[in-house]
Amino acid sequence: MSQQVPKASPAGSISEKGRESMIEDAKPAQTAVFNPHVDVSGVDERKLLRKLDWALIPWLSFLYLLSFLDRTSIGNAKLYGLEQDLHISDSQYLIALTVFFFPYALFEVPSNIFLKRLRPSIWLSGLMFCWGIMMTVQGLVHNYGGLLGMRWMLGMFEAGLFPGVNYYLSCWYRRSEFGIRAAIFFSAATVSGAFGGLLAAAISKMDGIGGKPAWAWIFILEGLATVLAGAVSFWIIQDFPDTAKFLSEAERTVVVRRLQGDNQFSAAGERLKLKYIWRSLSDWKTWLGMIVYMGADGPLYAFSLFLPSIITEVRYSATPANLLSVPVYVLACLVTCAVGFVADRYGRRGYLNIACLLLAAVGYIILITSRSAALSYVAVYMAACGIYPAIRNAWVSNNVEGSYKRSVTLAMVISFGNLNGAVSSNVYRARDRPWYSLGHGIVLMYIGLGLISSTLMVILLRRENARRDRGDRDEHIQGVSDQSLAKKNGTFTSVDDARREKGDEWSGYRYTL
């Protein structure tokens, strides 16, 4: 678990006297304490944390459930005559899946910057309202061109939710608390898979009502639900901790101070500067994190878009196939939350990521080699329980400090992973049925990339932590530490100035393994 560790080196930002005496020596008047005039003695931290959880997690998870349901319901709609009614081929259907991911990846980084500049209650609810309209109109299209246009617009407006909420939650919780919240939020994707199958089976009974086929009603009803949720989200979604209206001034103060004590010094607010964006672009963790995320996100989209088809091809018709996908997603949801809890309790997010991907790899190896419907169905459970719980976004967020840098890094990592949905949405071709060996093989390749990059990330972060333990990254603090460090690591008037300026590059920051 990530934590701030006293340094053994006498020349560092944290001397052998310990961190507290170091800060006291280094001009305590300059130590930035959020709202120093506010009395927080009456705030119960455990009750405050529960208050945050109830105010933030349930509704955001519901919004992501709708988001994932809207983007993947085309897989359910396909089973009820979408291709035949729109007169499209299998190749055209795959293109319709693919076109979603280009705007989805393209607009994630600018969306996160806008989220930071604007109020989350305005930005996130506005995005949701718009994509709900696109989803509804998708049920009214009559040709291939209309379907492509709506899938493009759906991807553009959905782009901001997932990276935005992951960044947003990281602005409320300590790094050791973020994983289980991110896992619960992300588990909404598994719930949407289960709920989507049940919902599609139920909506299919409306076939012919109003002259609309079953697949059109799936899009229309799910889209209208999203429009309604987007409209009410303006009053439900909270803004950032330092301005949150549902907290008292003392509670806001405690939330921000907790984050600052967890090396999230930017929690009290940070002005947009181009150097923060540049730091994200020049950080090796951003680029390696993109590969880590790709290793799980490519398989995620392939799995979620094609699970009904995979089950159908092992001798089940449309409605039973949708229903049989439900227990797969339920188990994946439980495992996702369990892994998030373990990661917060014991740390080692990278090792858990590797373990999850290994389980997914075993599942796909079985899917490639199996010619038994029952065995393939068991392998689907293994694949789901390996793909969904990978704590990749919590791991990346835990290792980036600076609110703008973290927003850009998370958006880049997630957008690159999502861009690979354009690939994985094309790997399950109709001519490869019923066992889809090529598709499973490509997904297994993605998982292999995730395993390699996750292992490399753990090794490099461990080495960097060791350098900081040795004092190799220590800054020169005026009047406290050795002047010879100034040229190599910078000179600062206080420890707070050093960590404010350097973010996760500060010598007292420890990366989560």
C-alpha positions in Angstrom: 0.0 0.0 0.0 1.3 3.4 -0.9 2.5 5.5 2.0 4.9 8.3 2.9 8.1 6.7 4.3 10.7 8.5 6.4 14.0 8.8 4.6 17.2 7.4 5.8 19.4 9.9 4.0 20.6 12.9 6.0 20.6 15.1 2.9 17.0 14.6 1.8 13.8 16.4 2.0 13.0 14.2 5.0 16.1 13.9 7.2 16.9 11.4 10.0 15.0 13.7 12.4 11.8 12.6 10.7 9.3 14.4 8.6 7.6 16.4 11.4 10.8 18.0 12.7 11.9 18.6 9.1 8.8 20.6 8.3 9.1 22.5 11.6 12.7 23.5 10.7 11.8 24.4 7.2 9.9 27.7 7.8 6.6 26.4 9.3 4.9 29.7 8.5 4.9 28.7 4.8 3.3 25.3 5.4 0.0 25.4 3.6 -2.8 24.2 5.8 -6.3 24.3 4.2 -8.6 26.5 6.2 -6.3 26.9 9.2 -9.0 28.9 11.0 -11.6 26.2 10.9 -12.2 24.0 14.0 -12.5 20.4 12.9 -12.5 18.7 16.3 -16.2 17.9 16.0 -15.9 16.0 12.7 -16.0 12.1 13.0 -13.9 10.9 10.1 -15.5 7.5 9.8 -19.0 9.1 9.6 -17.7 11.6 7.1 -16.3 8.9 4.9 -19.7 7.1 4.9 -21.4 10.4 4.0 -19.1 10.8 1.0 -19.7 7.2 -0.1 -23.5 7.6 0.0 -23.4 11.0 -1.7 -21.0 9.9 -4.5 -20.8 6.2 -5.3 -24.4 4.9 -5.8 -25.5 7.5 -8.3 -22.2 7.6 -10.3 -22.3 3.8 -10.5 -25.8 4.0 -11.8 -24.7 6.4 -14.4 -21.9 4.1 -15.6 -24.3 1.2 -15.6 -26.5 3.2 -18.1 -23.4 4.2 -20.1 -22.1 0.7 -20.5 -25.6 -0.6 -21.2 -26.1 2.0 -23.9 -22.8 1.3 -25.7 -23.1 -2.5 -25.6 -26.8 -3.1 -26.0 -26.2 -3.3 -29.7 -24.9 -6.8 -29.0 -28.3 -7.8 -27.6 -30.2 -6.0 -30.3 -28.3 -8.0 -32.9 -30.0 -11.1 -31.7 -33.4 -9.6 -32.5 -33.0 -8.9 -36.2 -31.0 -5.6 -36.3 -28.9 -6.7 -39.3 -31.8 -8.1 -41.2 -34.1 -5.1 -40.7 -31.3 -2.5 -41.7 -30.1 -4.8 -44.5 -26.5 -4.7 -43.3 -23.8 -7.4 -43.6 -21.7 -8.8 -40.8 -18.8 -6.6 -41.9 -21.0 -3.5 -41.8 -22.2 -4.5 -38.3 -18.6 -4.7 -37.2 -17.9 -1.3 -38.6 -20.9 0.1 -36.7 -19.3 -1.3 -33.5 -15.9 0.2 -34.5 -17.0 3.7 -35.3 -18.1 4.3 -31.7 -14.5 4.0 -30.4 -12.8 6.7 -32.4 -14.7 9.7 -31.0 -14.8 7.9 -27.6 -11.0 7.9 -27.5 -10.5 11.3 -29.1 -12.6 13.4 -26.7 -11.6 11.9 -23.4 -8.5 14.1 -22.7 -10.2 17.4 -23.5 -13.3 16.3 -21.6 -11.3 15.8 -18.4 -9.7 19.2 -18.8 -13.2 20.7 -19.2 -14.4 18.7 -16.2 -11.7 20.3 -14.0 -12.4 23.8 -15.4 -16.2 23.5 -15.1 -18.5 22.0 -12.4 -18.9 18.2 -12.6 -22.6 18.6 -12.0 -22.9 20.6 -15.2 -20.4 18.8 -17.4 -21.2 15.2 -16.6 -25.0 15.6 -16.5 -24.9 17.5 -19.8 -22.9 14.8 -21.5 -25.3 12.2 -20.3 -28.4 14.0 -21.4 -26.9 14.3 -24.9 -25.9 10.7 -25.3 -29.3 9.6 -24.1 -30.8 11.5 -27.0 -28.4 9.8 -29.4 -29.2 6.4 -27.9 -33.0 7.0 -28.4 -32.6 8.2 -32.0 -30.5 5.1 -32.7 -33.8 3.1 -32.3 -35.4 5.3 -35.0 -32.8 4.7 -37.8 -33.8 3.0 -41.0 -30.5 2.4 -42.8 -26.8 1.7 -42.3 -25.8 5.4 -42.6 -28.1 6.4 -39.8 -26.7 3.7 -37.5 -23.2 4.8 -38.2 -24.0 8.4 -37.4 -25.7 7.6 -34.1 -22.9 5.3 -33.0 -20.4 8.1 -33.7 -22.4 10.7 -31.7 -22.9 8.2 -28.9 -19.2 7.7 -28.6 -18.5 11.4 -28.6 -20.8 12.2 -25.7 -20.1 9.1 -23.7 -16.3 9.8 -23.9 -16.2 12.0 -20.8 -18.0 9.9 -18.2 -15.6 7.0 -17.3 -12.3 8.9 -17.2 -14.1 11.9 -15.7 -15.5 9.9 -12.8 -12.3 8.1 -12.1 -10.5 11.4 -11.9 -13.3 13.0 -9.9 -13.3 10.2 -7.3 -9.5 10.5 -6.9 -10.2 14.1 -5.8 -12.3 12.8 -2.9 -10.5 9.8 -1.5 -7.1 8.8 -0.2 -5.1 6.5 -2.4 -5.6 3.6 0.0 -9.4 4.2 -0.2 -9.8 4.8 -3.9 -9.5 1.2 -5.2 -12.7 -0.2 -3.7 -14.7 2.8 -4.7 -13.3 2.6 -8.3 -14.0 -1.1 -8.3 -17.6 -0.6 -7.1 -18.1 2.1 -9.8 -16.5 -0.1 -12.5 -18.5 -3.1 -11.4 -21.5 -1.3 -12.8 -20.2 -2.5 -16.1 -20.7 -6.1 -15.0 -24.1 -5.3 -13.6 -25.0 -3.7 -16.9 -24.1 -6.9 -18.7 -26.4 -8.9 -16.4 -29.1 -6.3 -16.5 -28.8 -5.8 -20.2 -29.5 -9.5 -20.9 -32.5 -9.5 -18.7 -33.8 -6.1 -20.0 -33.3 -7.2 -23.7 -35.2 -10.4 -23.1 -38.1 -8.4 -21.5 -38.2 -5.6 -24.1 -38.2 -8.2 -26.9 -41.8 -8.9 -26.0 -42.6 -5.4 -27.4 -41.8 -6.6 -30.9 -44.2 -5.0 -33.4 -45.7 -2.4 -31.0 -46.0 1.0 -32.7 -44.6 -0.7 -35.8 -41.2 -1.0 -34.2 -39.2 -4.2 -34.0 -37.8 -5.5 -30.7 -34.2 -4.2 -31.3 -35.5 -0.6 -31.9 -37.4 -0.7 -28.6 -34.2 -1.8 -26.8 -32.5 1.4 -28.0 -35.5 3.7 -27.5 -36.4 2.7 -23.9 -32.8 2.5 -22.7 -32.1 5.9 -24.3 -35.1 7.6 -22.7 -34.0 6.2 -19.3 -30.6 7.8 -19.8 -32.1 11.2 -20.8 -34.1 11.2 -17.6 -31.1 10.3 -15.5 -29.0 13.0 -17.2 -31.6 15.6 -16.4 -31.8 14.9 -12.7 -28.0 14.4 -12.4 -27.6 18.2 -12.3 -29.1 18.2 -8.8 -27.5 14.9 -7.6 -23.8 15.1 -8.8 -21.7 16.9 -6.3 -18.8 19.2 -7.2 -15.2 19.1 -5.9 -14.4 18.8 -2.1 -13.3 22.4 -1.5 -16.7 23.7 -2.8 -19.1 20.8 -2.1 -22.4 22.2 -0.8 -23.6 19.0 0.9 -20.7 19.3 3.4 -20.2 21.7 6.2 -17.1 24.0 6.2 -15.5 21.8 8.8 -16.2 18.6 6.8 -14.8 20.2 3.6 -11.7 21.1 5.5 -11.2 17.6 6.8 -11.7 16.1 3.3 -9.0 18.4 1.8 -6.6 17.9 4.7 -6.9 14.1 4.5 -5.9 14.3 0.9 -3.0 16.6 1.5 -1.8 14.3 4.2 -1.9 11.5 1.6 0.5 13.5 -0.7 -2.3 14.9 -2.8 -1.2 18.5 -2.2 -3.3 19.8 -5.1 -6.5 18.9 -3.3 -7.0 22.5 -2.1 -7.2 23.7 -5.7 -4.8 24.2 -8.6 -4.7 26.6 -11.5 -4.4 25.3 -15.0 -0.8 25.6 -16.3 0.5 24.1 -19.5 3.4 22.6 -17.6 1.1 20.3 -15.7 -0.2 18.9 -19.0 3.4 18.6 -20.3 4.4 16.7 -17.2 1.8 14.1 -17.9 2.9 13.8 -21.6 6.5 13.4 -20.6 6.0 10.9 -17.8 6.9 7.4 -18.6 4.2 6.1 -16.3 1.6 7.6 -18.6 2.8 5.7 -21.7 3.4 2.4 -19.9 0.0 2.8 -18.2 -1.6 3.1 -21.6 -0.3 -0.4 -22.5 -1.4 -1.8 -19.2 -4.9 -0.4 -19.7 -5.0 -1.6 -23.3 -4.2 -5.2 -22.1 -7.5 -5.3 -20.2 -9.7 -2.9 -22.1 -9.3 -4.6 -25.5 -10.5 -7.9 -24.0 -13.3 -6.1 -22.0 -15.0 -4.7 -25.1 -14.6 -7.9 -27.1 -16.1 -9.8 -24.2 -19.0 -7.4 -23.5 -20.0 -6.9 -27.1 -19.9 -10.5 -28.2 -20.8 -12.6 -25.1 -24.4 -13.1 -26.2 -23.2 -14.2 -29.7 -20.6 -16.5 -28.2 -23.2 -18.2 -26.0 -25.6 -18.3 -28.9 -23.1 -20.1 -31.1 -22.6 -22.9 -28.5 -26.2 -24.0 -29.1 -28.4 -21.5 -27.4 -31.0 -19.2 -29.0 -31.3 -15.5 -28.5 -33.3 -15.1 -25.3 -31.7 -18.0 -23.5 -28.3 -16.7 -24.5 -29.1 -13.2 -23.0 -30.3 -14.9 -19.8 -27.3 -17.2 -19.6 -25.0 -14.1 -19.7 -26.6 -12.8 -16.4 -24.8 -15.2 -13.9 -21.5 -14.5 -15.7 -21.7 -10.8 -15.0 -23.0 -11.3 -11.5 -19.9 -13.3 -10.5 -17.6 -10.9 -12.2 -19.2 -8.0 -10.2 -18.6 -9.8 -6.9 -15.0 -10.6 -7.8 -14.4 -7.0 -9.0 -15.5 -5.6 -5.6 -13.6 -8.3 -3.7 -10.3 -7.5 -5.6 -10.9 -3.7 -5.0 -11.3 -4.4 -1.2 -8.2 -6.5 -1.0 -6.2 -3.9 -3.0 -7.2 -1.1 -0.6 -6.5 -3.3 2.5 -3.2 -4.7 1.5 -2.0 -2.6 -1.5 -0.1 -4.5 -4.2 -2.4 -3.3 -7.0 0.1 -4.2 -9.6 0.4 -7.8 -8.4 -3.4 -8.1 -8.3 -3.6 -6.8 -11.8 -1.1 -9.5 -12.9 -3.1 -12.2 -11.1 -6.4 -11.1 -12.7 -4.9 -11.1 -16.2 -3.4 -14.6 -15.7 -6.9 -15.9 -14.8 -8.3 -14.3 -17.9 -5.5 -15.8 -20.0 -6.4 -19.3 -18.7 -10.0 -18.7 -19.6 -9.2 -17.7 -23.2 -6.8 -20.5 -23.7 -9.6 -22.9 -22.8 -12.0 -21.0 -25.2 -9.4 -21.4 -28.0 -8.9 -25.1 -27.5 -12.4 -26.2 -26.3 -14.9 -27.8 -28.6 -17.4 -28.5 -25.7 -20.2 -26.0 -25.1 -20.2 -26.7 -21.4 -16.4 -26.2 -21.0 -16.5 -23.0 -23.1 -19.3 -21.7 -20.9 -17.1 -22.3 -17.8 -14.2 -20.6 -19.5 -16.4 -17.5 -20.0 -16.7 -17.2 -16.2 -13.0 -17.4 -15.8 -12.4 -14.8 -18.5 -15.0 -12.4 -17.0 -13.5 -12.8 -13.5 -10.1 -12.0 -14.8 -10.9 -9.1 -17.1 -13.3 -7.0 -15.0 -11.5 -6.8 -11.7 -8.2 -5.6 -13.1 -7.5 -2.5 -10.9 -5.8 -0.6 -13.7 -7.4 2.8 -13.3 -6.9 2.9 -9.5 -3.3 1.8 -9.9 -2.5 4.6 -12.4 -4.4 7.2 -10.3 -2.5 6.1 -7.2 0.8 7.0 -8.9 0.1 10.5 -10.2 -0.1 13.7 -8.1 -1.3 17.1 -9.3 -4.9 17.5 -10.1 -4.4 18.6 -13.7 -1.6 16.1 -14.4 -3.8 13.3 -13.0 -6.8 14.3 -15.1 -4.7 14.3 -18.3 -2.9 11.1 -17.4 -6.1 9.2 -16.6 -7.8 10.5 -19.7 -4.8 9.5 -21.9 -4.5 6.0 -20.4 -8.3 5.3 -20.6 -8.7 6.8 -24.1 -5.9 4.7 -25.5 -7.4 1.6 -23.9 -10.8 2.5 -25.3 -9.4 3.1 -28.8 -8.5 -0.6 -28.9 -12.2 -1.3 -28.7 -12.1 -0.4 -32.4 -9.9 -3.5 -32.9 -11.5 -5.9 -30.5 -15.0 -5.1 -31.9 -13.8 -6.5 -35.3 -12.2 -9.8 -34.2 -15.3 -11.9 -33.9 -16.3 -12.5 -37.5 -19.4 -14.5 -38.6 -17.3 -16.8 -40.8 -15.3 -17.9 -37.7 -18.4 -19.3 -35.9 -19.1 -21.2 -33.9 -15.8 -21.3 -31.9 -14.3 -17.9 -32.9 -10.7 -19.1 -32.5 -9.2 -16.1 -34.2 -11.1 -13.7 -32.0 -10.2 -15.5 -28.8 -6.5 -15.6 -30.0 -6.4 -11.8 -30.5 -8.0 -11.2 -27.1 -5.3 -13.5 -25.6 -2.6 -11.4 -27.3 -4.0 -8.3 -25.6 -4.0 -10.0 -22.3 -0.3 -11.0 -22.9 0.5 -7.3 -23.5 -1.2 -6.4 -20.3 0.8 -9.0 -18.4 4.1 -7.9 -19.8 3.5 -4.2 -19.2 2.1 -4.7 -15.7 5.2 -6.7 -14.7 7.4 -4.0 -16.2 5.5 -1.3 -14.3 5.9 -3.1 -11.0 9.7 -3.5 -11.6 10.2 0.2 -12.6 8.1 1.6 -9.7 10.0 -0.6 -7.2 13.3 0.7 -8.5 12.2 4.3 -8.3 11.0 3.8 -4.7 14.3 2.3 -3.8 16.1 5.4 -5.3 14.0 7.6 -3.1 14.7 5.5 0.0 18.4 5.9 -0.7 18.1 9.7 -1.0 19.0 9.8 -4.7 15.9 12.1 -5.4 16.3 14.4 -2.4 15.8 18.1 -3.0 17.7 21.0 -1.4 15.6 22.6 1.3 17.0 26.0 2.2 18.6 26.0 5.6 18.1 22.3 6.1 19.6 20.0 3.6 22.9 19.8 1.6 23.4 22.6 -1.0 25.0 20.0 -3.4 21.5 18.6 -4.1 20.3 21.9 -5.6 21.7 21.3 -9.1 20.4 17.8 -9.4 16.9 17.9 -7.7 16.1 21.6 -7.2 16.1 24.1 -4.4 13.0 24.9 -2.4 12.1 27.1 0.6 10.1 24.3 2.3 9.0 20.8 2.0 5.5 21.9 1.0 6.9 24.1 -1.8 8.8 21.0 -3.1 5.9 18.7 -3.1 3.5 21.3 -4.5 5.9 22.0 -7.4 7.1 18.5 -8.1 3.9 16.4 -7.4 4.7 12.7 -7.6 8.3 13.5 -8.5 8.8 14.8 -5.0 11.3 12.7 -3.0 8.9 11.9 -0.2 6.3 10.4 -2.6 6.1 6.6 -2.7 4.6 4.8 -5.7 2.0 2.1 -5.2 3.2 -1.3 -6.4 
